[in-house]
């Protein structure tokens, strides 16, 4: 065996043993310590559960760990140990051929092995010359003769090339010049000297070249193709086999083996934390742990990206980041920015102001300034000095707070960014930034941790409610002469009157309206029942989505102009009368504010108004508006229908019919005509069905249902097409 081949075998065996030991040590360490779990995942599970009375209170000084967004554990394997085991040296079986050459001509050696022993056809270049001394201590099999001859020729600068069943013995410098057909892949095939094209899957070709360099001879690496990430290798069958074994050992998935953690910071910048980490773990280029742990700042997220070849190092790095990501409360208040994810910053600021005993700071009113000046506010410990300054000028330095540790960190959703530290006042200030939907909090770090915990409890995804409303006008005939209320009393429904003024109040003393809770989830059932006994006119049937605790408004009608103020100039007798006109909404107006309880009960505050112009007014007289209003609060389960009614309107019409001229004569005129007085009574019925939408999946189902209804009302011909 050649000396470099023996060295290769020893290196491969040692690498396999060391890799196995390292893997066993890591497995023992992994079994002795708890699994590192991303803190963000636990918070996500907690956010999905409703708050109960047993929840822990918000603690200002609760122990914390680094805010880990995600941990990706790698395998920790960077070599293919199976390939290393396959490359172990195999013992050559005993044969019946013995070589014994003493200072023999190389031509005679080639003739003896190829021609006499193997009986192969060969061509010998005249440039191949030299003396050979070779002796085998034990007989060789016939399969080992070609490899032995190749080693002998290699020592004399010659190679054995096989082409079309003929062996060519050529100088090594001429072997690759068009006489060899290259082979593709990672397996050494063929006999004699050859060229192998080796594509790499995971490792970069330049890195693989550095690994192969100590084990190659001059000309073994023909080309390093970085564009295609492949190698062109040349050598004998044994040399190519050794090089391909090394490629198989080191060409593994580095990303799968690397462990990665993304650790978000709260109080310090990523670059500053990385500088402190390098003092602990050493410099990444020439330290004792160079390459084992790497740090990269992610400025956009204000986070540290940790990459390590050993998963066990991630826990230690996380602990050190927690130690470094802190600030002293003695440094004074700091400015934090929290980007609200689900709610409105203004609403949260008002709630937090009530919790922590400080009102949300409104936008300051602008005072009148001279042209070209801008307002400047300088706040000291106990006084506020307002002054003016020209554009480009700095405000006065007297009493100006000194910024410390200025930070410039663009923050994503829910991110926290420490900006400045201010000494002096100790109270918490919370300001809502409506443009960015963010909260600007001025507090000490300890106070901010308490405020942040409260924000995370309040900033939750709001529920939505789909309001299906149907406004119908029902004609009151003989069967409905007492109104719709009496018609429903005999049906399968649960009846509930609106609230009265006291225990002695009767339904007749309340406003003439009622509310019903129907067992059926569809308003069409109620309308079909009324349509069988009277005429039903559907005025409007809207469907709209509204957030929980927000008001949905529906209006069907006209805007009536009326004069609110009139004025005329006293200096000019010919001046016209100037009137201020406003628009008044009339018709059917419905306001619904739903509130969803944790159990699914929907409490709806309903305001219904029916108004119309009774006397339009002439000559600048304000028109008379006839209004009927209902204001009630009902509680129903999601999907149940509430009926509101009782707004009855009487319309009287006088009709005169007769023979022209004769019917208008006095005394005898009624003999030639007829006069009729008609009274039409109608009642306005409002059917409301709330549907609670808790997540995006339910919202998609609601949307698909609305699309299905739209397609159902298309003409039959279009649906067929």
C-alpha positions as CSV (number, residue, x, y, z in Angstrom):
1,X,0.0,0.0,0.0
2,X,1.2,3.5,-0.8
3,X,2.2,5.8,2.1
4,X,-0.5,8.4,1.3
5,X,-3.1,5.7,1.0
6,X,-2.2,4.4,4.5
7,X,-2.4,8.0,5.8
8,X,-5.9,8.3,4.2
9,X,-7.1,5.1,5.8
10,X,-5.8,6.2,9.2
11,X,-7.4,9.7,8.9
12,X,-10.8,8.2,7.8
13,X,-10.8,5.6,10.7
14,X,-9.9,8.3,13.2
15,X,-12.6,10.6,12.0
16,X,-15.2,7.9,12.2
17,X,-14.2,7.0,15.8
18,X,-14.1,10.6,16.9
19,X,-17.5,11.3,15.3
20,X,-19.0,8.3,17.1
21,X,-17.6,9.4,20.4
22,X,-18.9,13.0,19.9
23,X,-22.3,11.8,19.0
24,X,-22.5,9.5,22.1
25,X,-21.4,12.4,24.3
26,X,-24.1,14.7,22.8
27,X,-26.7,12.0,23.3
28,X,-25.8,11.6,27.0
29,X,-25.9,15.4,27.5
30,X,-29.3,15.7,25.7
31,X,-30.8,13.0,27.9
32,X,-29.6,14.7,31.1
33,X,-31.1,18.2,30.4
34,X,-34.6,19.4,29.6
35,X,-35.7,20.3,26.1
36,X,-35.4,24.0,25.2
37,X,-38.9,25.2,24.1
38,X,-39.5,28.5,22.3
39,X,-41.2,30.9,24.7
40,X,-43.4,32.3,21.9
41,X,-45.1,28.9,21.4
42,X,-46.1,28.8,25.1
43,X,-47.5,32.3,24.9
44,X,-49.5,31.4,21.8
45,X,-51.1,28.5,23.6
46,X,-51.9,30.7,26.6
47,X,-53.5,33.3,24.4
48,X,-55.9,30.8,23.0
49,X,-57.4,30.1,26.5
50,X,-59.9,32.4,28.1
51,X,-58.9,34.2,31.3
52,X,-60.1,32.6,34.5
53,X,-60.2,33.6,38.1
54,X,-57.2,31.4,38.7
55,X,-54.8,33.2,36.4
56,X,-51.7,34.6,38.0
57,X,-51.6,38.4,38.5
58,X,-49.3,40.6,36.5
59,X,-46.0,40.8,38.4
60,X,-43.6,43.7,37.9
61,X,-40.5,41.8,38.8
62,X,-41.3,38.3,37.6
63,X,-38.2,36.3,36.4
64,X,-38.0,36.2,32.7
65,X,-36.0,34.5,30.0
66,X,-35.0,35.8,26.6
67,X,-37.9,36.2,24.2
68,X,-37.1,33.3,21.9
69,X,-39.1,33.5,18.7
70,X,-38.0,30.1,17.4
71,X,-35.4,27.4,18.0
72,X,-34.5,25.0,15.2
73,X,-32.5,22.1,16.5
74,X,-30.1,20.5,14.1
75,X,-28.8,17.0,14.0
76,X,-25.3,18.0,14.9
77,X,-24.0,15.6,12.2
78,X,-21.6,17.1,9.7
79,X,-20.0,13.9,8.3
80,X,-21.5,10.8,6.9
81,X,-20.4,8.1,9.4
82,X,-21.8,5.3,7.2
83,X,-19.6,6.4,4.3
84,X,-16.6,6.5,6.7
85,X,-17.4,2.9,7.8
86,X,-17.6,1.8,4.2
87,X,-14.2,3.2,3.4
88,X,-12.4,1.0,5.9
89,X,-9.4,-0.9,4.5
90,X,-10.3,-4.4,3.2
91,X,-7.9,-7.3,3.5
92,X,-6.9,-8.7,0.1
93,X,-7.6,-12.4,-0.3
94,X,-4.7,-14.8,-0.9
95,X,-4.0,-15.7,-4.5
96,X,-1.6,-17.8,-6.6
97,X,0.5,-15.2,-8.4
98,X,3.8,-13.9,-7.0
99,X,5.7,-11.0,-8.3
100,X,9.5,-10.9,-8.1
101,X,11.2,-8.3,-10.1
102,X,14.8,-7.1,-9.4
103,X,16.0,-4.1,-11.4
104,X,13.8,-5.2,-14.3
105,X,12.9,-3.0,-17.3
106,X,9.5,-1.5,-16.9
107,X,8.6,-2.8,-20.4
108,X,9.3,-6.4,-19.3
109,X,7.1,-5.8,-16.2
110,X,4.2,-4.6,-18.3
111,X,4.6,-7.5,-20.7
112,X,4.8,-10.0,-17.9
113,X,1.6,-8.7,-16.1
114,X,-0.6,-7.7,-19.0
115,X,0.5,-10.0,-21.7
116,X,1.7,-13.2,-20.1
117,X,-0.4,-13.3,-16.9
118,X,-3.7,-11.5,-17.8
119,X,-3.5,-12.1,-21.6
120,X,-4.7,-8.6,-22.3
121,X,-4.1,-6.4,-25.4
122,X,-1.9,-3.4,-24.6
123,X,0.0,-0.5,-26.2
124,X,3.2,0.8,-24.6
125,X,4.3,4.3,-25.2
126,X,8.1,4.6,-25.9
127,X,8.3,7.5,-23.5
128,X,7.6,5.1,-20.6
129,X,11.0,4.0,-19.3
130,X,12.7,2.9,-16.1
131,X,13.8,0.1,-13.9
132,X,11.4,-1.8,-11.5
133,X,12.1,-3.7,-8.3
134,X,9.0,-5.3,-6.9
135,X,8.5,-8.3,-4.6
136,X,5.3,-9.7,-3.0
137,X,5.6,-11.5,0.3
138,X,2.6,-13.6,-0.4
139,X,0.7,-14.6,-3.6
140,X,-1.8,-12.1,-5.1
141,X,-5.1,-12.9,-6.8
142,X,-5.6,-12.0,-10.4
143,X,-8.0,-9.2,-9.5
144,X,-5.2,-7.4,-7.6
145,X,-2.7,-7.4,-10.5
146,X,-4.0,-4.3,-12.3
147,X,-4.0,-2.3,-9.1
148,X,-0.5,-3.4,-8.3
149,X,0.7,-2.6,-11.9
150,X,-0.9,0.8,-11.6
151,X,1.0,1.6,-8.4
152,X,4.3,0.5,-10.1
153,X,3.6,2.7,-13.2
154,X,2.6,5.7,-10.9
155,X,6.0,5.6,-9.3
156,X,7.5,6.0,-12.8
157,X,5.2,8.8,-14.0
158,X,3.1,6.5,-16.1
159,X,-0.6,5.4,-16.0
160,X,-2.7,2.6,-17.4
161,X,-5.6,3.7,-19.6
162,X,-8.3,1.2,-20.8
163,X,-10.2,2.0,-23.9
164,X,-12.3,-0.4,-26.1
165,X,-10.7,-3.5,-24.5
166,X,-7.1,-2.3,-25.1
167,X,-4.8,-1.0,-22.3
168,X,-2.6,1.9,-23.1
169,X,0.5,2.6,-21.0
170,X,1.1,6.4,-21.3
171,X,3.0,9.1,-19.4
172,X,0.7,10.7,-16.8
173,X,1.1,14.1,-18.5
174,X,-0.5,12.7,-21.7
175,X,-3.2,10.6,-20.2
176,X,-5.9,13.3,-20.0
177,X,-5.4,14.8,-23.5
178,X,-8.3,13.3,-25.3
179,X,-7.6,9.6,-24.6
180,X,-10.0,9.2,-21.7
181,X,-13.8,9.2,-21.6
182,X,-14.9,11.0,-18.3
183,X,-17.3,9.2,-15.9
184,X,-20.1,10.9,-13.9
185,X,-21.1,10.2,-10.3
186,X,-19.6,9.5,-6.9
187,X,-18.9,5.8,-7.5
188,X,-15.4,4.7,-8.9
189,X,-16.2,2.5,-12.0
190,X,-14.0,1.2,-14.8
191,X,-10.4,0.0,-14.8
192,X,-7.2,1.8,-15.1
193,X,-6.6,5.6,-15.0
194,X,-9.8,7.7,-15.4
195,X,-11.4,11.1,-15.1
196,X,-14.4,11.4,-12.8
197,X,-17.0,14.3,-12.8
198,X,-18.3,14.6,-9.2
199,X,-21.4,16.8,-8.5
200,X,-21.7,18.0,-5.0
201,X,-25.1,18.3,-3.3
202,X,-24.6,20.3,-0.1
203,X,-21.0,21.4,0.4
204,X,-19.5,24.2,-1.7
205,X,-16.9,23.0,-4.2
206,X,-14.3,25.5,-3.0
207,X,-14.6,24.1,0.6
208,X,-14.4,20.5,-0.7
209,X,-11.2,21.4,-2.7
210,X,-9.6,22.5,0.6
211,X,-10.5,19.2,2.2
212,X,-9.2,17.1,-0.7
213,X,-6.0,19.0,-1.2
214,X,-3.8,17.2,1.4
215,X,-4.8,13.8,-0.1
216,X,-4.1,14.5,-3.7
217,X,-1.1,14.5,-6.0
218,X,-0.3,17.0,-8.7
219,X,-3.0,16.9,-11.4
220,X,-5.5,14.9,-9.4
221,X,-8.0,17.9,-9.3
222,X,-8.4,18.9,-12.9
223,X,-11.0,21.6,-12.4
224,X,-13.1,23.2,-9.7
225,X,-16.4,24.4,-11.3
226,X,-18.0,26.9,-8.9
227,X,-20.9,27.7,-11.2
228,X,-22.1,24.1,-11.4
229,X,-20.7,23.1,-8.0
230,X,-18.8,20.1,-9.3
231,X,-15.3,18.7,-9.3
232,X,-13.2,17.0,-12.1
233,X,-10.9,14.4,-10.6
234,X,-8.3,12.2,-12.2
235,X,-6.4,9.2,-11.0
236,X,-6.2,5.5,-10.9
237,X,-9.2,3.4,-9.8
238,X,-7.8,3.2,-6.2
239,X,-6.9,6.9,-6.1
240,X,-10.4,7.9,-7.3
241,X,-12.0,5.6,-4.9
242,X,-10.2,7.2,-2.0
243,X,-11.1,10.7,-3.1
244,X,-14.7,9.8,-3.6
245,X,-14.9,8.2,-0.2
246,X,-13.7,11.6,1.3
247,X,-16.3,13.4,-0.8
248,X,-19.1,11.1,0.5
249,X,-18.0,11.7,4.1
250,X,-18.1,15.4,4.0
251,X,-20.8,16.2,1.4
252,X,-23.7,16.3,4.0
253,X,-26.5,18.7,4.7
254,X,-25.0,21.4,6.8
255,X,-28.3,23.2,7.3
256,X,-29.9,20.1,8.8
257,X,-26.9,19.7,11.2
258,X,-26.8,23.3,12.2
259,X,-28.9,24.5,15.2
260,X,-30.4,27.9,14.9
261,X,-32.1,30.2,17.4
262,X,-33.6,33.7,16.9
263,X,-33.6,35.6,20.2
264,X,-35.5,38.9,20.3
265,X,-34.3,41.6,22.6
266,X,-36.3,44.1,24.7
267,X,-33.9,46.6,26.2
268,X,-30.6,46.6,24.2
269,X,-29.5,46.5,20.6
270,X,-28.4,43.3,18.9
271,X,-24.9,44.7,18.0
272,X,-24.2,45.6,21.7
273,X,-25.3,42.1,22.9
274,X,-23.1,40.4,20.3
275,X,-20.1,42.3,21.4
276,X,-20.7,41.1,25.0
277,X,-21.3,37.5,23.8
278,X,-18.0,37.5,22.0
279,X,-16.3,38.4,25.2
280,X,-17.7,35.2,26.8
281,X,-17.5,32.8,23.9
282,X,-14.5,34.2,22.2
283,X,-13.9,35.9,18.9
284,X,-15.7,34.1,16.0
285,X,-12.6,34.2,13.8
286,X,-9.7,33.0,16.0
287,X,-11.2,32.2,19.4
288,X,-11.2,28.8,21.0
289,X,-14.8,28.2,19.9
290,X,-14.4,29.7,16.4
291,X,-16.9,28.1,14.1
292,X,-18.8,26.3,16.9
293,X,-21.0,29.3,17.8
294,X,-21.7,32.2,15.4
295,X,-23.8,35.3,16.1
296,X,-25.5,37.6,13.5
297,X,-27.5,40.7,14.3
298,X,-30.9,41.1,12.8
299,X,-31.5,44.8,13.0
300,X,-34.9,44.8,11.5
301,X,-36.2,42.6,14.3
302,X,-33.7,43.8,16.9
303,X,-32.8,40.2,17.4
304,X,-29.7,38.0,17.6
305,X,-29.4,35.0,15.2
306,X,-27.4,32.2,16.9
307,X,-26.0,29.4,14.9
308,X,-24.1,26.5,16.4
309,X,-22.8,23.1,15.4
310,X,-23.8,21.7,18.8
311,X,-27.5,22.0,20.0
312,X,-26.3,22.1,23.6
313,X,-24.7,25.5,23.1
314,X,-28.0,27.2,22.3
315,X,-29.3,26.9,25.9
316,X,-26.1,28.5,27.3
317,X,-26.2,31.3,24.7
318,X,-29.8,32.0,25.5
319,X,-28.9,32.3,29.2
320,X,-26.2,34.8,28.5
321,X,-28.4,36.8,26.2
322,X,-30.9,37.0,29.1
323,X,-28.2,38.4,31.4
324,X,-27.1,41.0,28.9
325,X,-30.6,42.1,27.7
326,X,-31.4,44.1,30.8
327,X,-31.1,47.7,32.0
328,X,-30.8,49.3,35.4
329,X,-33.9,51.0,36.8
330,X,-31.5,53.6,38.3
331,X,-30.9,55.0,34.8
332,X,-34.4,56.6,34.8
333,X,-37.3,56.3,32.5
334,X,-36.9,54.9,29.0
335,X,-39.0,55.4,25.9
336,X,-40.6,52.2,24.6
337,X,-42.7,51.7,21.5
338,X,-45.3,48.9,21.3
339,X,-47.0,48.2,18.0
340,X,-50.5,47.1,18.6
341,X,-51.5,44.0,16.7
342,X,-55.3,43.5,17.1
343,X,-56.9,46.5,18.7
344,X,-56.7,50.3,18.5
345,X,-53.9,52.1,20.2
346,X,-56.2,54.9,21.3
347,X,-58.6,52.5,23.1
348,X,-55.7,50.7,24.8
349,X,-54.1,53.9,25.9
350,X,-57.3,55.0,27.6
351,X,-57.7,51.7,29.4
352,X,-54.1,51.6,30.5
353,X,-54.3,55.1,31.7
354,X,-57.2,54.1,34.0
355,X,-55.3,51.0,35.2
356,X,-52.0,52.8,36.1
357,X,-53.5,56.0,37.3
358,X,-52.4,58.2,34.4
359,X,-54.6,59.6,31.7
360,X,-53.6,59.0,28.1
361,X,-51.8,62.0,26.8
362,X,-53.9,63.7,24.0
363,X,-52.3,65.5,21.1
364,X,-51.2,69.0,22.2
365,X,-53.1,71.9,20.9
366,X,-51.2,74.2,18.6
367,X,-50.8,77.7,19.8
368,X,-50.9,80.6,17.4
369,X,-47.3,81.4,16.3
370,X,-45.7,84.0,14.0
371,X,-45.1,82.9,10.4
372,X,-41.9,80.8,10.0
373,X,-41.8,79.7,13.7
374,X,-42.6,76.2,15.1
375,X,-43.6,75.2,18.6
376,X,-40.9,73.7,20.9
377,X,-41.7,72.0,24.2
378,X,-38.9,71.5,26.7
379,X,-39.8,69.4,29.8
380,X,-37.7,69.4,32.9
381,X,-38.2,67.5,36.1
382,X,-41.1,69.5,37.4
383,X,-41.7,72.3,35.0
384,X,-42.6,72.6,31.3
385,X,-41.2,75.5,29.3
386,X,-42.7,76.2,26.0
387,X,-40.9,78.5,23.5
388,X,-40.6,79.0,19.8
389,X,-37.7,78.5,17.4
390,X,-37.1,79.1,13.8
391,X,-36.8,76.2,11.4
392,X,-33.4,74.6,11.7
393,X,-32.6,76.1,15.1
394,X,-32.2,74.0,18.2
395,X,-34.4,74.7,21.3
396,X,-32.8,76.3,24.3
397,X,-30.6,74.0,26.3
398,X,-31.9,75.2,29.7
399,X,-33.7,72.3,31.4
400,X,-33.4,70.1,28.4
401,X,-33.3,66.4,29.2
402,X,-30.1,64.6,28.3
403,X,-30.7,61.6,26.0
404,X,-28.9,58.5,27.0
405,X,-28.5,55.3,25.0
406,X,-30.3,56.5,21.9
407,X,-31.7,53.6,19.9
408,X,-32.7,53.4,16.3
409,X,-34.6,50.1,15.9
410,X,-37.4,49.7,13.4
411,X,-39.9,47.4,15.2
412,X,-42.3,44.9,13.6
413,X,-45.7,44.0,15.0
414,X,-45.7,43.6,18.7
415,X,-42.0,44.5,18.9
416,X,-40.5,46.6,21.6
417,X,-37.8,49.3,21.1
418,X,-35.9,51.2,23.7
419,X,-35.2,54.7,22.5
420,X,-33.9,57.0,25.2
421,X,-33.5,57.3,28.9
422,X,-34.8,60.3,30.8
423,X,-34.0,61.2,34.4
424,X,-36.4,63.0,36.7
425,X,-40.1,62.2,36.7
426,X,-41.1,58.7,37.8
427,X,-44.7,58.5,36.6
428,X,-45.8,56.4,33.6
429,X,-46.8,58.2,30.4
430,X,-48.7,56.4,27.7
431,X,-49.3,58.1,24.4
432,X,-51.2,56.7,21.5
433,X,-49.8,57.1,18.0
434,X,-52.8,56.7,15.8
435,X,-50.9,56.9,12.5
436,X,-48.8,53.8,13.3
437,X,-51.3,52.2,15.7
438,X,-48.6,52.1,18.3
439,X,-48.2,53.0,22.0
440,X,-45.4,55.2,23.1
441,X,-44.7,54.4,26.7
442,X,-42.3,56.4,28.9
443,X,-41.5,54.4,32.0
444,X,-38.8,52.6,33.9
445,X,-38.0,49.1,32.7
446,X,-39.7,47.6,35.7
447,X,-42.9,49.6,35.1
448,X,-42.7,48.8,31.4
449,X,-42.7,45.1,32.0
450,X,-45.9,45.5,34.0
451,X,-47.5,47.6,31.3
452,X,-46.4,45.2,28.6
453,X,-47.9,42.3,30.4
454,X,-51.2,44.2,30.7
455,X,-51.1,45.1,27.0
456,X,-50.7,41.4,26.0
457,X,-53.8,40.6,28.0
458,X,-55.8,43.3,26.4
459,X,-54.5,43.2,22.8
460,X,-56.5,40.2,21.7
461,X,-58.2,39.4,18.4
462,X,-61.7,41.0,18.5
463,X,-64.8,38.9,17.8
464,X,-67.1,39.8,14.8
465,X,-70.8,39.5,14.5
466,X,-72.7,39.0,11.3
467,X,-76.0,41.0,11.6
468,X,-78.8,39.7,9.3
469,X,-81.6,42.3,9.5
470,X,-85.0,42.2,7.6
471,X,-87.2,45.2,7.7
472,X,-90.8,44.4,6.5
473,X,-94.0,46.4,6.4
474,X,-97.1,44.2,7.3
475,X,-100.6,45.3,6.4
476,X,-103.0,44.9,9.3
477,X,-106.2,43.3,8.1
478,X,-109.0,41.6,10.1
479,X,-106.8,38.8,11.3
480,X,-104.1,41.2,12.4
481,X,-106.4,44.0,13.6
482,X,-104.7,43.9,17.1
483,X,-101.2,43.9,15.6
484,X,-98.6,41.3,15.0
485,X,-98.1,40.8,18.8
486,X,-101.4,39.0,19.2
487,X,-100.8,36.9,16.2
488,X,-97.5,35.5,17.6
489,X,-98.9,34.8,21.0
490,X,-100.5,31.6,19.8
491,X,-97.3,30.4,18.0
492,X,-94.4,28.3,19.1
493,X,-92.3,31.2,20.3
494,X,-90.9,32.7,23.5
495,X,-92.4,36.1,24.2
496,X,-90.7,38.9,26.1
497,X,-91.9,42.5,26.5
498,X,-89.5,45.4,26.6
499,X,-88.5,46.8,30.0
500,X,-91.2,48.7,31.9
501,X,-90.9,51.6,34.4
502,X,-91.8,49.5,37.4
503,X,-93.7,46.6,38.8
504,X,-97.1,48.2,38.3
505,X,-96.5,49.1,34.7
506,X,-98.7,47.3,32.2
507,X,-97.8,46.6,28.5
508,X,-100.3,49.3,27.4
509,X,-98.5,51.9,29.4
510,X,-95.2,51.2,27.7
511,X,-94.3,52.5,24.2
512,X,-96.4,50.6,21.7
513,X,-93.8,48.1,20.7
514,X,-92.8,44.6,21.5
515,X,-89.9,42.2,21.0
516,X,-90.0,38.4,20.3
517,X,-87.4,35.6,20.5
518,X,-88.1,32.9,17.9
519,X,-86.9,29.4,18.1
520,X,-86.3,29.3,14.4
521,X,-82.9,30.5,13.1
522,X,-84.4,31.9,9.9
523,X,-86.4,35.0,9.4
524,X,-88.1,33.6,6.3
525,X,-90.2,31.3,8.5
526,X,-91.7,34.3,10.3
527,X,-92.3,36.2,7.1
528,X,-93.9,33.2,5.4
529,X,-96.3,32.8,8.3
530,X,-97.4,36.5,8.1
531,X,-97.6,36.4,4.3
532,X,-100.3,33.7,4.5
533,X,-102.7,36.0,6.4
534,X,-101.7,39.5,5.1
535,X,-99.6,41.4,2.7
536,X,-95.9,41.7,3.6
537,X,-93.6,44.2,1.9
538,X,-89.9,43.8,2.4
539,X,-88.4,47.2,2.7
540,X,-84.7,46.2,3.2
541,X,-82.8,43.0,4.0
542,X,-79.2,43.9,4.7
543,X,-76.4,41.7,6.0
544,X,-73.3,43.3,7.4
545,X,-70.4,42.4,9.6
546,X,-69.5,44.4,12.6
547,X,-66.9,44.2,15.3
548,X,-67.8,43.3,18.9
549,X,-68.9,46.4,20.9
550,X,-69.1,48.5,17.7
551,X,-72.3,50.0,16.2
552,X,-73.8,48.9,12.9
553,X,-76.1,51.5,11.3
554,X,-78.7,50.9,8.7
555,X,-80.7,53.7,7.1
556,X,-83.4,53.4,4.4
557,X,-85.0,56.8,3.6
558,X,-84.4,60.3,2.5
559,X,-82.6,63.4,3.8
560,X,-84.9,66.3,4.3
561,X,-83.5,69.8,4.2
562,X,-84.7,72.3,6.8
563,X,-83.6,75.7,7.8
564,X,-81.9,76.1,11.2
565,X,-81.1,79.8,11.0
566,X,-82.0,82.8,8.9
567,X,-80.3,86.2,8.7
568,X,-80.6,89.3,6.7
569,X,-78.3,92.3,6.4
570,X,-79.7,95.4,8.2
571,X,-77.4,97.8,6.2
572,X,-78.8,96.9,2.8
573,X,-82.7,97.0,2.5
574,X,-82.4,94.9,-0.7
575,X,-80.3,92.2,0.9
576,X,-81.7,88.7,0.4
577,X,-82.6,86.4,3.3
578,X,-79.7,84.0,4.0
579,X,-80.7,80.7,5.6
580,X,-78.6,77.9,7.1
581,X,-79.8,74.6,5.8
582,X,-79.2,71.2,7.4
583,X,-80.1,67.7,6.3
584,X,-82.2,65.5,8.5
585,X,-82.2,61.8,8.1
586,X,-85.7,60.3,7.7
587,X,-87.1,56.9,6.9
588,X,-86.2,53.7,8.7
589,X,-83.0,54.0,10.8
590,X,-81.6,51.0,12.7
591,X,-78.6,51.0,15.0
592,X,-77.4,47.7,16.5
593,X,-74.5,47.4,18.9
594,X,-73.7,43.7,19.7
595,X,-71.7,42.5,22.8
596,X,-70.6,38.9,22.9
597,X,-70.2,37.1,26.2
598,X,-67.6,34.3,26.6
599,X,-70.4,31.8,26.6
600,X,-71.7,32.9,23.2
601,X,-74.6,35.0,24.4
602,X,-75.1,38.1,22.2
603,X,-76.4,41.2,24.0
604,X,-77.7,43.7,21.4
605,X,-78.5,47.3,22.1
606,X,-81.0,48.2,19.4
607,X,-82.2,51.7,18.5
608,X,-85.0,51.8,15.8
609,X,-86.5,55.0,14.4
610,X,-89.2,55.5,11.8
611,X,-89.7,59.0,10.7
612,X,-91.4,60.7,7.7
613,X,-92.3,64.2,6.7
614,X,-95.9,65.0,7.8
615,X,-96.0,68.6,6.7
616,X,-93.4,69.7,4.2
617,X,-93.9,73.4,5.0
618,X,-93.9,76.2,2.6
619,X,-92.6,79.7,2.5
620,X,-89.5,79.0,4.6
621,X,-91.5,77.2,7.3
622,X,-89.6,74.2,8.8
623,X,-91.2,70.9,7.8
624,X,-92.9,68.7,10.4
625,X,-91.3,65.3,11.0
626,X,-93.3,62.5,12.4
627,X,-91.0,60.2,14.4
628,X,-91.4,56.9,16.2
629,X,-88.4,55.5,18.1
630,X,-87.7,52.2,19.9
631,X,-84.6,51.7,22.2
632,X,-84.2,48.3,23.8
633,X,-81.6,45.7,24.9
634,X,-82.1,42.1,24.1
635,X,-80.0,39.0,24.8
636,X,-80.0,36.0,22.4
637,X,-77.8,33.1,21.4
638,X,-75.8,33.2,18.2
639,X,-78.1,32.2,15.3
640,X,-81.4,33.0,17.0
641,X,-83.9,35.6,15.6
642,X,-85.3,38.6,17.4
643,X,-88.4,40.3,16.2
644,X,-89.1,44.0,17.0
645,X,-92.5,45.5,16.1
646,X,-95.3,47.6,17.4
647,X,-94.7,50.7,15.2
648,X,-98.2,51.0,13.7
649,X,-99.0,53.7,11.2
650,X,-102.5,54.8,10.2
651,X,-102.9,56.3,6.7
652,X,-106.3,58.0,6.0
653,X,-107.3,58.8,2.4
654,X,-110.5,60.5,1.1
655,X,-111.7,59.5,-2.4
656,X,-114.5,61.4,-4.3
657,X,-116.0,59.8,-7.4
658,X,-118.9,61.0,-9.6
659,X,-120.2,62.5,-12.8
660,X,-118.3,65.6,-13.7
661,X,-119.9,69.0,-13.0
662,X,-123.1,67.3,-11.7
663,X,-121.5,65.8,-8.6
664,X,-120.3,69.2,-7.6
665,X,-123.8,70.9,-7.6
666,X,-125.1,72.0,-4.2
667,X,-127.8,70.0,-2.5
668,X,-128.3,67.5,-5.4
669,X,-124.6,66.9,-6.1
670,X,-124.2,63.8,-3.7
671,X,-126.9,62.1,-5.8
672,X,-124.4,61.9,-8.8
673,X,-121.2,60.9,-6.8
674,X,-119.7,58.8,-4.0
675,X,-117.3,59.8,-1.2
676,X,-115.1,57.2,0.5
677,X,-112.9,57.5,3.6
678,X,-110.3,54.7,3.7
679,X,-108.0,54.0,6.6
680,X,-104.9,51.7,6.0
681,X,-103.0,50.4,9.0
682,X,-99.5,49.0,8.6
683,X,-97.0,47.8,11.2
684,X,-93.2,47.8,10.8
685,X,-91.5,44.5,11.7
686,X,-87.8,44.2,12.2
687,X,-86.2,40.7,12.3
688,X,-82.5,40.6,13.5
689,X,-80.4,37.5,13.6
690,X,-76.8,37.7,15.0
691,X,-74.1,35.2,14.1
692,X,-70.9,35.2,16.1
693,X,-67.7,34.9,13.9
694,X,-64.8,33.8,16.2
695,X,-62.0,33.1,13.7
696,X,-61.0,33.4,10.1
697,X,-62.3,29.9,9.2
698,X,-65.9,30.9,10.3
699,X,-65.5,34.2,8.4
700,X,-64.7,32.3,5.2
701,X,-67.7,30.1,5.7
702,X,-69.9,33.1,6.1
703,X,-68.5,34.6,2.9
704,X,-69.1,31.4,1.0
705,X,-72.7,31.4,2.3
706,X,-73.3,34.9,1.0
707,X,-71.8,34.0,-2.4
708,X,-74.1,31.0,-2.6
709,X,-77.1,33.3,-1.9
710,X,-76.0,35.8,-4.5
711,X,-75.7,33.0,-7.1
712,X,-79.1,31.7,-6.1
713,X,-80.9,35.0,-7.0
714,X,-79.4,35.1,-10.5
715,X,-81.7,34.3,-13.4
716,X,-82.1,30.6,-14.2
717,X,-80.5,31.0,-17.7
718,X,-77.3,32.5,-16.2
719,X,-77.1,29.8,-13.6
720,X,-77.3,27.1,-16.3
721,X,-74.6,28.8,-18.3
